[in-house]
Amino acid sequence: MPVVVKLKNILTERNMSQRELARLTGLRPNTISHLCSNEVDRVHLSKFEVICKALDIQLHELIVMEDE
């Protein structure tokens, strides 16, 4: 089962840009862009914590395991 970061979907649902999230979190825009891509293979957990706090969501809403 692949682990999927749902950040792009969450931002779309909230009509929020990657740049706005980068500003809110203090993370680099390139980091946010990478997390919105399908190429995520590793991330520091602290980045997920910052994103979850900024978006007021739980980690299980951001990261899901999908059936293949």
N, C-alpha and C positions, 0 to 999 in steps of 0.2 A: 504494500500500500504506500503510495507516495504521500509525502507531507507537503501540503500546499499552503503558501502564505496568501491570504485573501485580501491583502492591503489594497490592491488596485480596485477590487470590487467595493470595498468599504468606502474608499475615497469617491468613487463614482456615485454610490448611493447617497453620499452626503454632499455631493456637488462641491468637493474640495479638491484643490490642485495639489500636486506633489510639492510644489514650491511653498504653498501655504503650510503644509504639514512640516516641511523642513524648517520653516521659520518658527512654528510653534514648539517643535521639539529640540531645536538647536542641532539637529543632525544635518550632515552634508546633503545637498540635493542629489548627489550621485548615489549616496546610500539609499535614499528613499526610492530613487529610480530603480536601483538594483532589486530592492525588495518588492517592487511592483512588477518585475519581470518574471518570466517562467524559469529563469536560470539560477534561482537562489539555491546554493548548496551549503552555505554556512553563514551563521549570523551570531554575533555576541548577544546573549540573552538580555543584557542591559539595554540594548537597542529596542528589543521587543517591549521591555518594561516602560521605557520612555514613550513609545508609540501608544501603548495601551492607556497610559495615563492621559496623554494628550487627547486621545479620541474617546476617553471614558468608556472603554470596552474591556472585556476579560480576554485573557490569552487564548482561550479556546474559541473565541470568535475570530481571532486573527490567524490562527494556525489550525488547520484541519487535516485529517488523514482521509484521503479519497480512495475509493475502490478503483482498482485498475480495470 
